[in-house]
Amino acid sequence: MSEPFIGEIRMFGFQFAPRGWATCDGQLLPISQNSALFSLLG
C-alpha cells in the first residue's frame, strides 16, 4: 500500500482500519493527536 494522503478516504475489504488509519464513522478525533488533519480540515 502506498503512502496515504492526509485526509484521504479509502475503502478496505476488511472489518478494521489498518495501522495509521481511522474509520470514517463520525467519531471525534483529538486535535492534539491529529494536528496535521485538523490543520487541513479546520
Contacts in CASP RR format, 6 or more apart in sequence:
PFRMAT RR
TARGET T0000
AUTHOR 0000-0000-0000
METHOD contacts of the structure
MODEL  1
MSEPFIGEIRMFGFQFAPRGWATCDGQLLPISQNSALFSLLG
1 18 0 8 1.000
4 10 0 8 1.000
4 21 0 8 1.000
6 36 0 8 1.000
6 37 0 8 1.000
6 40 0 8 1.000
7 37 0 8 1.000
7 40 0 8 1.000
7 41 0 8 1.000
9 24 0 8 1.000
10 21 0 8 1.000
12 18 0 8 1.000
17 23 0 8 1.000
22 29 0 8 1.000
29 37 0 8 1.000
31 38 0 8 1.000
END
